[in-house]
Amino acid sequence: MQPQHPLWTNLFRTGPDWITEAAELWRRTPLFRDLPKRQCRALTAAMHLRSFTADEPVFRQGDVGAGAVLIRRGRVAIRAGGRDLAELGPGDFFGEVALVAEERRTADAVCLEASELVFFLRPDLEEWLGRAPRHGTRFMSNLAGILATRLRQANHQLADADTTP
């Protein structure tokens, strides 16, 4: 297909807005499994987009967590104890424990390059749970499954570390 002449392009068609794009990224995560597209978009519309520069911290170990974070663009390193635990990219999320508990962060999150992150804060979740309890129940079940998986992985890593000479 040949490119259109600029004079004949649709001037009124815009690219996807960040909310639509972020909602699609969230829908691909296990957090939003089995939730309707419309509910996901409505919840994403209440979220907060923020840009970060390379080497800028998203949060530090010991900070009180306020919510989960989705990477829209860029890369983020999760670090603790002087070592990198994970490198995350677009579509990945982290910090989901803070959606249910006001606990201190257990690691640093630092942008490795210019990044756009979508913050899903606990108060936004709580408000949505009040408006959409049926879908909220599905979401909380998904979140419980994710937390259980992370705990299981941590237990395996600790057991492996104990058996390493």
Backbone as JSON Lines, residues from 0, in Angstrom:
{"i":0,"aa":"M","n":[0.85,-1.18,0.0],"ca":[0.0,0.0,0.0],"c":[0.89,1.24,0.0]}
{"i":1,"aa":"Q","n":[0.6,2.17,-0.9],"ca":[1.38,3.4,-1.0],"c":[0.98,4.37,0.09]}
{"i":2,"aa":"P","n":[1.96,5.12,0.6],"ca":[1.61,6.15,1.6],"c":[0.71,7.19,0.97]}
{"i":3,"aa":"Q","n":[-0.19,7.73,1.77],"ca":[-1.11,8.76,1.28],"c":[-0.39,10.09,1.21]}
{"i":4,"aa":"H","n":[-0.86,10.88,0.29],"ca":[-0.37,12.25,0.18],"c":[-0.87,13.01,1.4]}
{"i":5,"aa":"P","n":[-0.02,13.82,2.05],"ca":[-0.41,14.53,3.27],"c":[-1.69,15.35,3.13]}
{"i":6,"aa":"L","n":[-1.97,15.83,1.93],"ca":[-3.16,16.62,1.71],"c":[-4.43,15.79,1.92]}
{"i":7,"aa":"W","n":[-4.33,14.47,1.71],"ca":[-5.51,13.62,1.76],"c":[-5.55,12.72,2.99]}
{"i":8,"aa":"T","n":[-4.72,12.97,3.96],"ca":[-4.78,12.17,5.18],"c":[-5.94,12.65,6.04]}
{"i":9,"aa":"N","n":[-6.39,11.78,6.92],"ca":[-7.47,12.13,7.83],"c":[-6.92,12.98,8.95]}
{"i":10,"aa":"L","n":[-7.2,14.26,8.91],"ca":[-6.69,15.2,9.9],"c":[-7.33,15.02,11.27]}
{"i":11,"aa":"F","n":[-8.47,14.33,11.31],"ca":[-9.22,14.22,12.55],"c":[-8.97,12.92,13.29]}
{"i":12,"aa":"R","n":[-8.25,12.0,12.66],"ca":[-7.91,10.75,13.32],"c":[-6.65,10.97,14.13]}
{"i":13,"aa":"T","n":[-6.75,10.71,15.4],"ca":[-5.58,10.88,16.26],"c":[-5.04,9.51,16.63]}
{"i":14,"aa":"G","n":[-3.81,9.48,17.04],"ca":[-3.23,8.23,17.52],"c":[-3.85,7.87,18.86]}
{"i":15,"aa":"P","n":[-3.54,6.69,19.35],"ca":[-4.13,6.29,20.62],"c":[-3.63,7.2,21.75]}
{"i":16,"aa":"D","n":[-4.57,7.58,22.61],"ca":[-4.18,8.4,23.74],"c":[-3.53,7.51,24.79]}
{"i":17,"aa":"W","n":[-2.86,8.09,25.77],"ca":[-2.13,7.3,26.73],"c":[-3.05,6.41,27.56]}
{"i":18,"aa":"I","n":[-4.28,6.85,27.81],"ca":[-5.2,6.05,28.61],"c":[-5.58,4.77,27.87]}
{"i":19,"aa":"T","n":[-5.91,4.89,26.6],"ca":[-6.24,3.71,25.8],"c":[-5.06,2.77,25.73]}
{"i":20,"aa":"E","n":[-3.89,3.32,25.48],"ca":[-2.68,2.5,25.38],"c":[-2.37,1.83,26.71]}
{"i":21,"aa":"A","n":[-2.43,2.56,27.79],"ca":[-2.14,1.99,29.11],"c":[-3.19,0.95,29.5]}
{"i":22,"aa":"A","n":[-4.45,1.2,29.18],"ca":[-5.5,0.22,29.48],"c":[-5.23,-1.1,28.76]}
{"i":23,"aa":"E","n":[-4.78,-1.01,27.52],"ca":[-4.45,-2.23,26.77],"c":[-3.26,-2.95,27.4]}
{"i":24,"aa":"L","n":[-2.27,-2.21,27.86],"ca":[-1.13,-2.83,28.54],"c":[-1.58,-3.49,29.84]}
{"i":25,"aa":"W","n":[-2.41,-2.81,30.62],"ca":[-2.92,-3.4,31.86],"c":[-3.72,-4.67,31.56]}
{"i":26,"aa":"R","n":[-4.54,-4.65,30.52],"ca":[-5.38,-5.81,30.19],"c":[-4.55,-7.05,29.86]}
{"i":27,"aa":"R","n":[-3.31,-6.85,29.45],"ca":[-2.44,-7.99,29.13],"c":[-1.76,-8.56,30.38]}
{"i":28,"aa":"T","n":[-1.94,-7.9,31.52],"ca":[-1.33,-8.37,32.77],"c":[-2.32,-9.3,33.49]}
{"i":29,"aa":"P","n":[-1.79,-10.14,34.38],"ca":[-2.69,-10.99,35.16],"c":[-3.55,-10.22,36.15]}
{"i":30,"aa":"L","n":[-3.19,-8.98,36.48],"ca":[-4.02,-8.17,37.37],"c":[-5.42,-7.94,36.8]}
{"i":31,"aa":"F","n":[-5.5,-7.76,35.5],"ca":[-6.76,-7.4,34.87],"c":[-7.4,-8.56,34.1]}
{"i":32,"aa":"R","n":[-6.92,-9.78,34.35],"ca":[-7.48,-10.97,33.68],"c":[-8.97,-11.06,33.95]}
{"i":33,"aa":"D","n":[-9.72,-11.32,32.91],"ca":[-11.18,-11.53,32.97],"c":[-11.97,-10.29,33.37]}
{"i":34,"aa":"L","n":[-11.38,-9.11,33.26],"ca":[-12.13,-7.88,33.5],"c":[-12.53,-7.27,32.16]}
{"i":35,"aa":"P","n":[-13.73,-6.74,32.06],"ca":[-14.16,-6.14,30.8],"c":[-13.28,-4.97,30.39]}
{"i":36,"aa":"K","n":[-13.13,-4.82,29.1],"ca":[-12.31,-3.74,28.53],"c":[-12.78,-2.38,29.04]}
{"i":37,"aa":"R","n":[-14.07,-2.2,29.11],"ca":[-14.64,-0.92,29.55],"c":[-14.26,-0.6,30.99]}
{"i":38,"aa":"Q","n":[-14.31,-1.6,31.87],"ca":[-13.93,-1.4,33.27],"c":[-12.45,-1.06,33.39]}
{"i":39,"aa":"C","n":[-11.65,-1.76,32.6],"ca":[-10.21,-1.51,32.63],"c":[-9.9,-0.09,32.19]}
{"i":40,"aa":"R","n":[-10.57,0.35,31.13],"ca":[-10.34,1.71,30.64],"c":[-10.8,2.75,31.67]}
{"i":41,"aa":"A","n":[-11.95,2.52,32.29],"ca":[-12.46,3.46,33.3],"c":[-11.5,3.56,34.48]}
{"i":42,"aa":"L","n":[-10.96,2.44,34.9],"ca":[-10.02,2.46,36.01],"c":[-8.72,3.14,35.61]}
{"i":43,"aa":"T","n":[-8.25,2.86,34.4],"ca":[-7.0,3.47,33.91],"c":[-7.15,4.98,33.8]}
{"i":44,"aa":"A","n":[-8.33,5.45,33.47],"ca":[-8.56,6.9,33.34],"c":[-8.32,7.63,34.66]}
{"i":45,"aa":"A","n":[-8.43,6.92,35.78],"ca":[-8.19,7.54,37.09],"c":[-6.72,7.45,37.51]}
{"i":46,"aa":"M","n":[-5.91,6.78,36.71],"ca":[-4.5,6.6,37.05],"c":[-3.69,7.83,36.68]}
{"i":47,"aa":"H","n":[-2.42,7.81,37.01],"ca":[-1.56,8.98,36.87],"c":[-0.33,8.66,36.03]}
{"i":48,"aa":"L","n":[-0.13,9.4,34.94],"ca":[1.03,9.22,34.06],"c":[2.14,10.17,34.49]}
{"i":49,"aa":"R","n":[3.35,9.65,34.56],"ca":[4.5,10.49,34.93],"c":[5.71,10.1,34.1]}
{"i":50,"aa":"S","n":[6.47,11.1,33.68],"ca":[7.7,10.88,32.92],"c":[8.91,10.94,33.86]}
{"i":51,"aa":"F","n":[9.89,10.08,33.59],"ca":[11.11,10.02,34.38],"c":[12.3,10.09,33.43]}
{"i":52,"aa":"T","n":[13.42,10.57,33.95],"ca":[14.66,10.6,33.18],"c":[15.5,9.37,33.54]}
{"i":53,"aa":"A","n":[16.52,9.11,32.74],"ca":[17.44,8.01,33.03],"c":[18.07,8.23,34.41]}
{"i":54,"aa":"D","n":[18.2,7.17,35.17],"ca":[18.79,7.17,36.52],"c":[17.91,7.81,37.59]}
{"i":55,"aa":"E","n":[16.72,8.23,37.24],"ca":[15.83,8.84,38.24],"c":[15.12,7.73,39.01]}
{"i":56,"aa":"P","n":[15.11,7.81,40.34],"ca":[14.41,6.79,41.13],"c":[12.89,6.95,41.02]}
{"i":57,"aa":"V","n":[12.21,5.84,40.93],"ca":[10.75,5.83,40.99],"c":[10.35,5.82,42.46]}
{"i":58,"aa":"F","n":[11.01,4.96,43.22],"ca":[10.91,4.95,44.68],"c":[12.15,4.27,45.24]}
{"i":59,"aa":"R","n":[12.35,4.46,46.54],"ca":[13.51,3.91,47.23],"c":[13.06,2.88,48.26]}
{"i":60,"aa":"Q","n":[13.93,1.94,48.51],"ca":[13.69,0.97,49.57],"c":[13.43,1.73,50.86]}
{"i":61,"aa":"G","n":[12.38,1.35,51.56],"ca":[12.01,2.03,52.8],"c":[10.91,3.06,52.64]}
{"i":62,"aa":"D","n":[10.68,3.55,51.4],"ca":[9.56,4.47,51.17],"c":[8.26,3.72,51.45]}
{"i":63,"aa":"V","n":[7.25,4.44,51.93],"ca":[5.94,3.83,52.1],"c":[5.29,3.71,50.72]}
{"i":64,"aa":"G","n":[4.83,2.52,50.39],"ca":[4.21,2.28,49.09],"c":[2.83,2.9,48.99]}
{"i":65,"aa":"A","n":[2.53,3.44,47.8],"ca":[1.22,4.06,47.58],"c":[0.41,3.34,46.52]}
{"i":66,"aa":"G","n":[1.05,2.47,45.73],"ca":[0.34,1.76,44.68],"c":[1.28,1.04,43.75]}
{"i":67,"aa":"A","n":[0.71,0.51,42.69],"ca":[1.45,-0.24,41.68],"c":[1.84,0.69,40.53]}
{"i":68,"aa":"V","n":[2.81,0.23,39.74],"ca":[3.32,1.03,38.63],"c":[3.4,0.16,37.38]}
{"i":69,"aa":"L","n":[2.91,0.69,36.26],"ca":[2.99,0.04,34.95],"c":[3.98,0.81,34.09]}
{"i":70,"aa":"I","n":[4.83,0.1,33.4],"ca":[5.78,0.77,32.49],"c":[5.11,0.91,31.13]}
{"i":71,"aa":"R","n":[4.89,2.15,30.73],"ca":[4.33,2.43,29.4],"c":[5.45,2.5,28.37]}
{"i":72,"aa":"R","n":[6.51,3.2,28.72],"ca":[7.7,3.31,27.86],"c":[8.93,3.3,28.76]}
{"i":73,"aa":"G","n":[10.02,2.73,28.24],"ca":[11.28,2.76,28.97],"c":[11.58,1.45,29.68]}
{"i":74,"aa":"R","n":[12.56,1.52,30.58],"ca":[13.01,0.36,31.35],"c":[13.28,0.77,32.79]}
{"i":75,"aa":"V","n":[12.98,-0.13,33.71],"ca":[13.16,0.13,35.15],"c":[13.9,-1.04,35.76]}
{"i":76,"aa":"A","n":[14.89,-0.73,36.6],"ca":[15.61,-1.77,37.35],"c":[15.04,-1.81,38.77]}
{"i":77,"aa":"I","n":[14.86,-3.03,39.27],"ca":[14.48,-3.24,40.66],"c":[15.76,-3.71,41.36]}
{"i":78,"aa":"R","n":[16.16,-2.99,42.4],"ca":[17.45,-3.24,43.06],"c":[17.29,-3.35,44.57]}
{"i":79,"aa":"A","n":[18.04,-4.27,45.16],"ca":[18.08,-4.4,46.62],"c":[19.4,-5.05,47.0]}
{"i":80,"aa":"G","n":[19.92,-4.64,48.13],"ca":[21.16,-5.23,48.61],"c":[22.33,-5.04,47.67]}
{"i":81,"aa":"G","n":[22.33,-3.94,46.93],"ca":[23.44,-3.66,46.03],"c":[23.45,-4.46,44.75]}
{"i":82,"aa":"R","n":[22.36,-5.15,44.44],"ca":[22.32,-5.91,43.18],"c":[20.98,-5.75,42.47]}
{"i":83,"aa":"D","n":[21.02,-5.93,41.16],"ca":[19.8,-5.85,40.37],"c":[19.01,-7.15,40.52]}
{"i":84,"aa":"L","n":[17.74,-7.03,40.87],"ca":[16.87,-8.19,41.0],"c":[16.08,-8.45,39.73]}
{"i":85,"aa":"A","n":[15.77,-7.36,39.01],"ca":[14.98,-7.5,37.78],"c":[15.16,-6.26,36.92]}
{"i":86,"aa":"E","n":[15.01,-6.45,35.63],"ca":[14.95,-5.34,34.68],"c":[13.62,-5.49,33.95]}
{"i":87,"aa":"L","n":[12.8,-4.45,34.04],"ca":[11.44,-4.49,33.51],"c":[11.29,-3.51,32.35]}
{"i":88,"aa":"G","n":[10.37,-3.83,31.43],"ca":[10.14,-2.98,30.28],"c":[8.66,-2.75,30.04]}
{"i":89,"aa":"P","n":[8.31,-2.17,28.89],"ca":[6.92,-1.82,28.59],"c":[5.97,-3.01,28.79]}
{"i":90,"aa":"G","n":[4.88,-2.73,29.5],"ca":[3.88,-3.75,29.79],"c":[4.11,-4.46,31.11]}
{"i":91,"aa":"D","n":[5.29,-4.31,31.7],"ca":[5.56,-4.9,33.01],"c":[5.04,-3.97,34.1]}
{"i":92,"aa":"F","n":[4.71,-4.57,35.25],"ca":[4.25,-3.78,36.39],"c":[4.99,-4.25,37.64]}
{"i":93,"aa":"F","n":[4.99,-3.39,38.66],"ca":[5.66,-3.7,39.91],"c":[5.04,-2.89,41.02]}
{"i":94,"aa":"G","n":[5.34,-3.29,42.27],"ca":[4.85,-2.54,43.43],"c":[3.42,-2.84,43.81]}
{"i":95,"aa":"E","n":[2.87,-3.96,43.32],"ca":[1.46,-4.25,43.54],"c":[1.09,-4.53,45.0]}
{"i":96,"aa":"V","n":[2.06,-4.89,45.83],"ca":[1.75,-5.1,47.26],"c":[1.15,-3.83,47.86]}
{"i":97,"aa":"A","n":[1.6,-2.68,47.39],"ca":[1.14,-1.4,47.93],"c":[-0.34,-1.13,47.61]}
{"i":98,"aa":"L","n":[-0.94,-1.92,46.74],"ca":[-2.37,-1.76,46.49],"c":[-3.22,-2.24,47.67]}
{"i":99,"aa":"V","n":[-2.65,-3.13,48.48],"ca":[-3.43,-3.69,49.58],"c":[-2.84,-3.41,50.96]}
{"i":100,"aa":"A","n":[-1.59,-3.0,51.02],"ca":[-0.96,-2.78,52.32],"c":[-0.06,-1.55,52.27]}
{"i":101,"aa":"E","n":[-0.18,-0.73,53.29],"ca":[0.67,0.46,53.39],"c":[1.99,0.05,54.06]}
{"i":102,"aa":"E","n":[2.78,-0.69,53.31],"ca":[4.05,-1.22,53.79],"c":[5.2,-0.44,53.15]}
{"i":103,"aa":"R","n":[6.36,-0.57,53.73],"ca":[7.55,0.05,53.15],"c":[8.03,-0.76,51.96]}
{"i":104,"aa":"R","n":[8.55,-0.06,50.96],"ca":[9.08,-0.72,49.77],"c":[10.29,-1.56,50.16]}
{"i":105,"aa":"T","n":[10.39,-2.74,49.57],"ca":[11.48,-3.67,49.89],"c":[12.66,-3.56,48.94]}
{"i":106,"aa":"A","n":[12.56,-2.69,47.96],"ca":[13.64,-2.53,46.98],"c":[13.56,-1.13,46.38]}
{"i":107,"aa":"D","n":[14.62,-0.75,45.68],"ca":[14.63,0.48,44.89],"c":[14.07,0.17,43.5]}
{"i":108,"aa":"A","n":[13.41,1.13,42.9],"ca":[13.02,1.07,41.49],"c":[13.63,2.3,40.83]}
{"i":109,"aa":"V","n":[14.49,2.09,39.82],"ca":[15.22,3.18,39.19],"c":[15.08,3.05,37.67]}
{"i":110,"aa":"C","n":[14.76,4.17,37.02],"ca":[14.65,4.16,35.56],"c":[16.03,4.01,34.93]}
{"i":111,"aa":"L","n":[16.14,3.12,33.97],"ca":[17.4,2.91,33.26],"c":[17.53,3.81,32.05]}
{"i":112,"aa":"E","n":[16.4,4.37,31.62],"ca":[16.35,5.29,30.48],"c":[15.13,6.17,30.66]}
{"i":113,"aa":"A","n":[14.97,7.15,29.8],"ca":[13.77,7.99,29.86],"c":[12.56,7.06,29.8]}
{"i":114,"aa":"S","n":[11.62,7.26,30.71],"ca":[10.5,6.32,30.85],"c":[9.2,7.06,31.14]}
{"i":115,"aa":"E","n":[8.09,6.43,30.76],"ca":[6.76,6.91,31.13],"c":[6.11,5.8,31.94]}
{"i":116,"aa":"L","n":[5.69,6.15,33.14],"ca":[5.12,5.18,34.06],"c":[3.71,5.59,34.45]}
{"i":117,"aa":"V","n":[2.84,4.59,34.6],"ca":[1.45,4.83,34.98],"c":[1.27,4.34,36.41]}
{"i":118,"aa":"F","n":[0.88,5.25,37.3],"ca":[0.74,4.94,38.72],"c":[-0.73,4.62,39.04]}
{"i":119,"aa":"F","n":[-0.92,3.46,39.61],"ca":[-2.23,2.98,40.05],"c":[-2.21,3.03,41.58]}
{"i":120,"aa":"L","n":[-2.8,4.07,42.12],"ca":[-2.71,4.34,43.55],"c":[-3.83,3.64,44.33]}
{"i":121,"aa":"R","n":[-3.51,3.27,45.56],"ca":[-4.46,2.58,46.43],"c":[-5.78,3.34,46.57]}
{"i":122,"aa":"P","n":[-5.8,4.67,46.77],"ca":[-7.09,5.37,46.87],"c":[-7.93,5.24,45.6]}
{"i":123,"aa":"D","n":[-7.28,5.21,44.43],"ca":[-8.02,5.03,43.18],"c":[-8.65,3.65,43.11]}
{"i":124,"aa":"L","n":[-7.91,2.65,43.57],"ca":[-8.45,1.29,43.62],"c":[-9.63,1.22,44.58]}
{"i":125,"aa":"E","n":[-9.49,1.79,45.76],"ca":[-10.55,1.75,46.76],"c":[-11.83,2.42,46.26]}
{"i":126,"aa":"E","n":[-11.67,3.54,45.57],"ca":[-12.84,4.23,45.0],"c":[-13.52,3.35,43.96]}
{"i":127,"aa":"W","n":[-12.74,2.73,43.08],"ca":[-13.28,1.86,42.04],"c":[-13.97,0.65,42.65]}
{"i":128,"aa":"L","n":[-13.39,0.08,43.71],"ca":[-14.01,-1.08,44.36],"c":[-15.41,-0.73,44.86]}
{"i":129,"aa":"G","n":[-15.59,0.49,45.34],"ca":[-16.91,0.93,45.8],"c":[-17.9,1.08,44.66]}
{"i":130,"aa":"R","n":[-17.42,1.5,43.5],"ca":[-18.31,1.71,42.34],"c":[-18.59,0.42,41.57]}
{"i":131,"aa":"A","n":[-17.65,-0.51,41.57],"ca":[-17.78,-1.72,40.76],"c":[-17.38,-2.95,41.58]}
{"i":132,"aa":"P","n":[-18.15,-3.27,42.62],"ca":[-17.75,-4.35,43.52],"c":[-17.61,-5.72,42.85]}
{"i":133,"aa":"R","n":[-18.45,-6.03,41.88],"ca":[-18.36,-7.33,41.21],"c":[-17.04,-7.46,40.46]}
{"i":134,"aa":"H","n":[-16.68,-6.44,39.72],"ca":[-15.41,-6.45,39.0],"c":[-14.24,-6.31,39.97]}
{"i":135,"aa":"G","n":[-14.46,-5.56,41.04],"ca":[-13.44,-5.42,42.06],"c":[-13.09,-6.74,42.71]}
{"i":136,"aa":"T","n":[-14.09,-7.59,42.91],"ca":[-13.84,-8.92,43.48],"c":[-12.93,-9.73,42.55]}
{"i":137,"aa":"R","n":[-13.18,-9.65,41.26],"ca":[-12.34,-10.37,40.28],"c":[-10.92,-9.82,40.34]}
{"i":138,"aa":"F","n":[-10.8,-8.49,40.4],"ca":[-9.48,-7.86,40.45],"c":[-8.72,-8.31,41.7]}
{"i":139,"aa":"M","n":[-9.38,-8.26,42.86],"ca":[-8.72,-8.64,44.1],"c":[-8.31,-10.11,44.1]}
{"i":140,"aa":"S","n":[-9.12,-10.95,43.47],"ca":[-8.75,-12.36,43.32],"c":[-7.5,-12.49,42.45]}
{"i":141,"aa":"N","n":[-7.44,-11.73,41.37],"ca":[-6.25,-11.73,40.51],"c":[-5.02,-11.26,41.29]}
{"i":142,"aa":"L","n":[-5.19,-10.2,42.07],"ca":[-4.09,-9.67,42.87],"c":[-3.6,-10.7,43.89]}
{"i":143,"aa":"A","n":[-4.54,-11.37,44.55],"ca":[-4.16,-12.41,45.51],"c":[-3.35,-13.51,44.84]}
{"i":144,"aa":"G","n":[-3.75,-13.9,43.63],"ca":[-3.01,-14.91,42.9],"c":[-1.59,-14.47,42.56]}
{"i":145,"aa":"I","n":[-1.44,-13.22,42.19],"ca":[-0.1,-12.68,41.87],"c":[0.77,-12.66,43.12]}
{"i":146,"aa":"L","n":[0.21,-12.2,44.23],"ca":[0.98,-12.14,45.48],"c":[1.36,-13.55,45.94]}
{"i":147,"aa":"A","n":[0.47,-14.5,45.78],"ca":[0.78,-15.88,46.16],"c":[1.9,-16.44,45.28]}
{"i":148,"aa":"T","n":[1.87,-16.13,44.0],"ca":[2.92,-16.59,43.09],"c":[4.26,-15.98,43.48]}
{"i":149,"aa":"R","n":[4.28,-14.69,43.77],"ca":[5.53,-14.03,44.18],"c":[6.06,-14.62,45.49]}
{"i":150,"aa":"L","n":[5.18,-14.92,46.43],"ca":[5.6,-15.52,47.69],"c":[6.18,-16.92,47.45]}
{"i":151,"aa":"R","n":[5.52,-17.69,46.61],"ca":[6.01,-19.03,46.27],"c":[7.39,-18.96,45.64]}
{"i":152,"aa":"Q","n":[7.59,-18.02,44.71],"ca":[8.9,-17.85,44.07],"c":[9.96,-17.46,45.1]}
{"i":153,"aa":"A","n":[9.62,-16.57,46.0],"ca":[10.57,-16.15,47.04],"c":[10.93,-17.33,47.93]}
{"i":154,"aa":"N","n":[9.94,-18.14,48.28],"ca":[10.2,-19.32,49.11],"c":[11.15,-20.28,48.41]}
{"i":155,"aa":"H","n":[10.94,-20.5,47.11],"ca":[11.83,-21.39,46.34],"c":[13.25,-20.83,46.3]}
{"i":156,"aa":"Q","n":[13.36,-19.53,46.1],"ca":[14.7,-18.92,46.05],"c":[15.4,-19.03,47.4]}
{"i":157,"aa":"L","n":[14.66,-18.83,48.48],"ca":[15.26,-18.97,49.81],"c":[15.67,-20.42,50.07]}
{"i":158,"aa":"A","n":[14.84,-21.36,49.67],"ca":[15.17,-22.78,49.85],"c":[16.41,-23.14,49.03]}
{"i":159,"aa":"D","n":[16.49,-22.64,47.81],"ca":[17.66,-22.91,46.95],"c":[18.92,-22.3,47.56]}
{"i":160,"aa":"A","n":[18.8,-21.11,48.13],"ca":[19.94,-20.43,48.73],"c":[20.44,-21.2,49.95]}
{"i":161,"aa":"D","n":[19.51,-21.81,50.7],"ca":[19.89,-22.6,51.88],"c":[20.63,-23.88,51.52]}
{"i":162,"aa":"T","n":[20.36,-24.42,50.33],"ca":[21.0,-25.69,49.93],"c":[22.27,-25.48,49.13]}
{"i":163,"aa":"T","n":[22.57,-24.23,48.78],"ca":[23.79,-23.94,48.02],"c":[24.96,-23.91,48.99]}
{"i":164,"aa":"P","n":[26.03,-24.7,48.66],"ca":[27.2,-24.74,49.57],"c":[27.95,-23.43,49.64]}
